[in-house]
Structure formats: structure tokens, C-alpha cells
Amino acid sequence: MGKNIAVIGTGYVGLVSSVGLADFGNDVVGVDLRKEIVDELNAGRPTIYEIGLEGYLQRNLEAGRLSFTTDSDASIRDADIVFLAVGTPPAEDGSADLSYVETAARTIAGNLNHYKVIVTKSTVPVGTNRSIQQIIAAESGQTPGTGFSCVSNPEFLREGKAVQDFFHPDRIVVGCEDDRARSYIEEIYRALYLIQTPFVWCNLETAELIKYASNAFLATKISFINEMANLAEAAGADIHVIAKSMGMDGRISPKFLHPGPGYGGSCFPKDTKAIAATGDRLGVEMSVVKAVIDANAAQKRITAAKLVQAAGGVKGKTVAVLGLAFKAETDDVRESPALEIVEHLRVEGATVRAYDPQARDTFAAELGDAGGALHYCTTAFDALTGADAAIVLTEWNEFRNLDLERARSLMAGNVLFDARNVLDPMRAREAGFSYLSVGR
Ligand SMILES: NC(=O)c1ccc[n+]([C@@H]2O[C@H](COP(=O)([O-])OP(=O)(O)OC[C@H]3O[C@@H](n4cnc5c(N)ncnc54)[C@H](O)[C@@H]3O)[C@@H](O)[C@H]2O)c1
């Protein structure tokens, strides 16, 4: 008989995991506190923007393998495997706020009616799975390994490619310390075995740290290339040729060597801060990660200041912002550079006309109309109309192919700052722009 799965939390990770696990043939219930999300999902409407998600959602709802509910107690009691995919946002001091994880662990303990495997997909600091195990053992009176098992299964999906990543992961990391739990995990991920996905089996602490080490390393690559880009620009070199040549070295790899306005999103900013906080807690100096955090904050400030300087000041001027999401193919704006840069422009006295193909509503939920300084537009050309200067902040494909002659003719000024290096500098200059990019 197949295993019943409950997934607690149906945000980016929980929703994609629910849909993916159902598509592997498992019976899945996605649980969320927010009734409005649950209702939308049961109606077959994705609550986040991810390519391909809608089709998989509807297909599995129709097949009867997938449903969504706010009833965590009943879903946990019915489940053999409970995934934790709740948020772990940064607390005031930079450490991960584990209150959602702990609440969910207590709910599981209160509904431990038979053996279950508790699988943490949320990104949690090293030691958290061990303390989840203790919470559940203390509150349920059950023994780890026999009454229940805790497994760490960190998620590596990229927003914007989440569905593809779920079905074709580079690897599956499983912190798992008993054979019974291992057999459950092998069963639900059988489809990935068939396509020969590498599985890394290790203890709980190792699995937890693999996730943070990976994100901290990727953030380091981005901050490194951003600093190199600033240096290349000051020295008259071309960062693209530099990055490409660096990437030809197999030890370096060409990925994550694209300069820009600084990393954002729901993972790199919070995970770098959390691992630095973990180092402080354990008395280990994380000087590289701390430098990366500082360099990233500086990159956002440098980007905003460069735009203001190129425009000769922005007081009383109109600036078009193309792209609000922290990267292309997502509607997520958490820690997006656009939040800080729009705010900087507002403080400097500019009016901002912003456009994003997907992130308008999520951005408006964060920043509103920025005290009347921010206007949301329905197309890139709408945003550019009458603008004195423009900045590209997200690498959406539609900006790569922007009709530059038309853009120039609609704008009042000619400053164009391509903070993602998606445009052809020669074509931009031919169209009459005073064109700036990053590191070239
Ligand atoms: N977003 C990503 O790209 C990504 C990638 C890898 C790992 N992660 C990690 O996965 C975790 C989840 O991230 P996310 O972006 O999906 O978060 P999210 O904020 O989008 O979703 C979390 C969901 O959990 C729900 N929730 C919270 N407490 C609950 C409870 N007790 N019962 C039921 N529902 C509850 C919330 O209502 C929310 O819908 C985080 O730890 C994150 O670091 C995220």
C-alpha cells in the first residue's frame, strides 16, 4: 500500500513539493494556515507564479492524489510521512526564526497516533532536527526511531525553475539515522531513483549544513563577481570576458558569475545571515560569509547611487524601474534589490514608474505606493513614458528584447542603467542612450 503524505506549509517549497510528490504517485495533502490559499489551490489555481505548476496542480487534483486543507490535526493523523515546509524567516538578530517549525512540530506531537516519518524540508540551522526530535519525543512520549523518525531533507529548488528542479534535482540530500525511515523515503522518491538521481545519505547535522554551505557558497560567488565587476569597471576591463574565462576553468564553473545589483530572494540573504549567526552561537568565526553579507548590502547601495549620479540627481525627476522581482521567472520580491533601490529613489525625491511582468502585486504588498512616489505600470513602455532615466533591475526575457528606439522616443531623458547586463551596449548607444551597465 502507498504511503500517505501530509505537507505542512504550501508556500513556494511546500506547494511545489506537494504537487511533485503527488505526481510521483503518492497520496498527498497540502496543509496551510491560510484558508484563502487552500481554497485557491483546491480550485486548481496556483497561488504563486511558477512555470508549469498549474498543469501539474490540476492534473493531480483531478487524479484524486492531491488535496489541500487547513485541518492540520486530521491530515497529520492520516499521514505516514509529514513534510515540514513552513517558513524560517530571519529573526531580528539574523538567526533563523524557528517559531513556525516548532509550532508545527508540537502539532505533529499532538497527533502522533502511529509511527510517522517527520521530514524537514524547511531550511533550518544545524541542530534543529535534533531539537524537533526532542520536542516530539517529549510531547508525545514516543521514542525516536520506533514511535517516529526525524529526517532532514533540505530543498534546493530554484524559484522560477522550481517544478523542473523538483523533477530533475542535481541530488537529494537525506539526513536519516534509521533503516525504517530510510525505506519510507526511498519509497516516496522511487521515481527519482529510476532516473538515477544521486542520493546523499548522512546524519541530521550534515544534511542541515549541506544546505547552508551550498547557499553561502553561491552567495559568495555572486558577491565575488560583483566586486570584480566594480573593479573591472573602474579599471576599463570587461567583466563578461573575465567571468567567461574564469568559468572555463573546471574548478570554478561558469555558473553564478553574473554581476548585478546584489542578490535578493527568500534564501541567500536570510541563509547567509543565519549561518553567520550559527557560527557566533558555536564560537566559530564565519568571516567569509560576513564579508559576503556586507558586500551584498554595499552592491545595492552602489547600484542606487550610480543611477542617481548618472541622472545628475533625481529630485523632481521621473525614473522608470523595469523589474521588481528578485530574479526573472518569479513573482517573489522578498529582499529584492528593487525594494531598496525604489526606496532610495523616493528618498532622493524621484517619482518612480515601475513595471514587472509578474511581481506587481507582491511588490505592492511590500511597499504599497511608497508614499505616493511609486506608480505601477502595465507595460515596460508605459513605465518608460516621460521618464528622465531608466534602470533594468530584473533579467526578464522581455527586457532583453526591448525595442530600444521606441523606448528612447518615449522617454524624456536618455539615461539607461542596465543593472543586469541584459542589453547590447552598442545597440543602446546607437538608439541614443547614455548607457551604463555593470563592470563593462
Ligand atoms: N523559496 C525557495 O526558493 C526555497 C528554496 C529552498 C528552501 N526554502 C526553504 O523552505 C522553507 C519554506 O520556504 P517558502 O519560500 O516556501 O516559504 P513561504 O513563506 O512561501 O511558505 C510557508 C507557508 O507555510 C505556512 N505555514 C506556516 N506555519 C504553518 C503551520 N503551522 N501549519 C500550516 N501552514 C503553515 C504559511 O502560511 C505559508 O503559506 C524555508 O525554510 C525556506 O528557507 C525555500
The ligand as an SDF file (V2000), in Angstrom:
LIG
                    3D

 44 48  0  0  0  0  0  0  0  0999 V2000
   11.5870   29.6870   -1.7130 N   0  0  0  0  0  0  0  0  0  0  0  0
   12.6310   28.9810   -2.0890 C   0  0  0  0  0  0  0  0  0  0  0  0
   13.1420   29.1060   -3.2040 O   0  0  0  0  0  0  0  0  0  0  0  0
   13.2610   27.9650   -1.1630 C   0  0  0  0  0  0  0  0  0  0  0  0
   14.1750   27.0480   -1.6820 C   0  0  0  0  0  0  0  0  0  0  0  0
   14.7410   26.1090   -0.8250 C   0  0  0  0  0  0  0  0  0  0  0  0
   14.3830   26.1050    0.5360 C   0  0  0  0  0  0  0  0  0  0  0  0
   13.4860   27.0230    1.0030 N   0  0  0  0  0  0  0  0  0  0  0  0
   13.1180   26.9510    2.4190 C   0  0  0  0  0  0  0  0  0  0  0  0
   11.8450   26.3250    2.5350 O   0  0  0  0  0  0  0  0  0  0  0  0
   11.1040   26.9040    3.6070 C   0  0  0  0  0  0  0  0  0  0  0  0
    9.7750   27.4210    3.0840 C   0  0  0  0  0  0  0  0  0  0  0  0
   10.0560   28.4750    2.1780 O   0  0  0  0  0  0  0  0  0  0  0  0
    8.8980   29.0910    1.2560 P   0  0  0  0  0  0  0  0  0  0  0  0
    9.5500   30.1020    0.3750 O   0  0  0  0  0  0  0  0  0  0  0  0
    8.1190   28.0020    0.6500 O   0  0  0  0  0  0  0  0  0  0  0  0
    8.0150   29.8210    2.4050 O   0  0  0  0  0  0  0  0  0  0  0  0
    6.6030   30.5380    2.2640 P   0  0  0  0  0  0  0  0  0  0  0  0
    6.6240   31.6380    3.2630 O   0  0  0  0  0  0  0  0  0  0  0  0
    6.3290   30.8240    0.8270 O   0  0  0  0  0  0  0  0  0  0  0  0
    5.5490   29.4170    2.7320 O   0  0  0  0  0  0  0  0  0  0  0  0
    5.4020   28.9520    4.0380 C   0  0  0  0  0  0  0  0  0  0  0  0
    3.9250   28.5740    4.2280 C   0  0  0  0  0  0  0  0  0  0  0  0
    3.7840   27.8830    5.4760 O   0  0  0  0  0  0  0  0  0  0  0  0
    2.5410   28.2190    6.0240 C   0  0  0  0  0  0  0  0  0  0  0  0
    2.5650   27.8670    7.4560 N   0  0  0  0  0  0  0  0  0  0  0  0
    3.3130   28.4040    8.4440 C   0  0  0  0  0  0  0  0  0  0  0  0
    3.0820   27.7670    9.6110 N   0  0  0  0  0  0  0  0  0  0  0  0
    2.1820   26.7910    9.3580 C   0  0  0  0  0  0  0  0  0  0  0  0
    1.5560   25.7840   10.1510 C   0  0  0  0  0  0  0  0  0  0  0  0
    1.8260   25.6380   11.4700 N   0  0  0  0  0  0  0  0  0  0  0  0
    0.6640   24.9660    9.5580 N   0  0  0  0  0  0  0  0  0  0  0  0
    0.3860   25.0770    8.2510 C   0  0  0  0  0  0  0  0  0  0  0  0
    0.9500   26.0190    7.4490 N   0  0  0  0  0  0  0  0  0  0  0  0
    1.8440   26.8520    8.0000 C   0  0  0  0  0  0  0  0  0  0  0  0
    2.4020   29.6910    5.7230 C   0  0  0  0  0  0  0  0  0  0  0  0
    1.0510   30.1110    5.7820 O   0  0  0  0  0  0  0  0  0  0  0  0
    2.9880   29.7640    4.2960 C   0  0  0  0  0  0  0  0  0  0  0  0
    1.9840   29.6360    3.3080 O   0  0  0  0  0  0  0  0  0  0  0  0
   12.0110   27.9590    4.2190 C   0  0  0  0  0  0  0  0  0  0  0  0
   12.7190   27.4000    5.2810 O   0  0  0  0  0  0  0  0  0  0  0  0
   12.9550   28.2870    3.1020 C   0  0  0  0  0  0  0  0  0  0  0  0
   14.1760   28.7660    3.5560 O   0  0  0  0  0  0  0  0  0  0  0  0
   12.9110   27.9280    0.1900 C   0  0  0  0  0  0  0  0  0  0  0  0
  1  2  1  0
  2  3  2  0
  2  4  1  0
  4  5  1  0
  4 44  2  0
  5  6  2  0
  6  7  1  0
  7  8  2  0
  8  9  1  0
  8 44  1  0
  9 10  1  0
  9 42  1  0
 10 11  1  0
 11 12  1  0
 11 40  1  0
 12 13  1  0
 13 14  1  0
 14 15  2  0
 14 16  1  0
 14 17  1  0
 17 18  1  0
 18 19  2  0
 18 20  1  0
 18 21  1  0
 21 22  1  0
 22 23  1  0
 23 24  1  0
 23 38  1  0
 24 25  1  0
 25 26  1  0
 25 36  1  0
 26 27  1  0
 26 35  1  0
 27 28  2  0
 28 29  1  0
 29 30  1  0
 29 35  2  0
 30 31  1  0
 30 32  2  0
 32 33  1  0
 33 34  2  0
 34 35  1  0
 36 37  1  0
 36 38  1  0
 38 39  1  0
 40 41  1  0
 40 42  1  0
 42 43  1  0
M  CHG  2   8   1  16  -1
M  END
$$$$
